[in-house]
């Protein structure tokens, strides 16, 4: 299966990543690698992970996102997860999935505000 | 007519004349037969008319007792039939029969009968010759031939006798075991030996057979043959000239031995010998009395001698600094059959060096020790190098954790290479000293040069941070590359209460920011 391409966009000091609607495991791992290397290359101070397109949240995705946030943290960046759908949030809660200590925001705009305030 | 008248005699006169003649003849016969060594019996249809003394002697009778006897009674029952037939048939050629003596003993004899006719009267003169001795001689000859044949035919090695013309006169059956060809093949084809000889050895064999064989001394040659089955065999050939009692040459007698196994063993030994001789280790072999009976070139070089001969026959204590140690080594060696350790050796010029000695007892097939073998490695340089490495390691340790005061109140420690516990210990000590002496508030520990961070390293870092904080300073971990970030998270290491940055520059910005706030 082809890995869905993920683009990491740098806006000012922040990395922006839009997660595709149904990411498979390989795509998620690729996303982590790209984000970490972009962190090293740009010394960004934050990461906004836009998951507004994501309809299903599985345990691998949840764990990888939490770990990525931790790794970005070790590299000196702050992670905000933006735009989680209400249905996804409900399912995640029911399944007991958490995103670790990552910050969350309603949408990308608020996420950027959050990072700007840090 | 006168003569006719004269010859006219009466029958009585005639009988008397005949008698007279017979008596004369008998007397003549007696004289003749007495002079003969042969036993002679005159008989008419086996009825004995007359015998000579030799016949009486050989058959063990009184001569007079034999006259009138049935001659067949002088023949052993087994031979009677043939004798009777020969008499009846007037057979006149010699034949063999067993004779019976008066005492019942028998002897083998050659008989030859001759029919003598005198008018109507026919008598047979039979000569009897005792052939016991001849028979025994023939038997003895037969026996001796058999014995020699046995000796020759049952040799394990392949024996042959080659005539002066190069033809095989005798080939022992063992040739089949060694070459696969039977003796007949060799007897029929004088070239067979050359034909089965290995191409590379043929010239030497040819030279041997053509020229060398004319010499008088024993000769030896080794060559390879290809057996009938195509197998290659080594032949160990020895030959010497054959001469008769008058010294005439009768060719050469040769023994060929299958030396294939021996050759293989020799080669094996040669390989091992050259391995020992060319070994870079010094090797010495001593007998059980301790005197050196072999050393290789490496030993000679190691001890600074010029030639093997300077060493052979000497005793091991001559070659070490403390001769007493040798006794201990030998004692332990005899006890445990091997010894490994270090000794200080003494060269020819008196200088010393350290050798590692590995000694062992060499036993014969029965397990009895016969030799002591020692292998030496000069470890002087290795020991020297070891000490140097230890010293350098110490120096590197000092160099590896430099603590640099980067700015007022900021010290930096760039870590390069793996952070083991010794280095971590050293790092903590140096860092705390530096913080105290420079009165710094912030420490930047940069791990850009650390290949990977494992649990152990992380623990060391956390301990260091705890210690730094106890002094009232803070620490920033910089140079967290993606790979290291991933490892830390995957190992589940919690560094959440440490400020971390991906680069030293980013860390420095944080540090300057903190200091700026404080000002």
Interface residues (C-beta under 8 A of the other chain):
Chain A: X32 X33 X36 X37 X39 X40 X43 X67 X70 X71 X72 X73 X74 X75 X76 X77 X101
Chain B: X480 X481 X482 X484 X485 X486 X488 X489 X490 X495 X496 X499 X500 X501 X502 X503 X505 X506 X507 X510
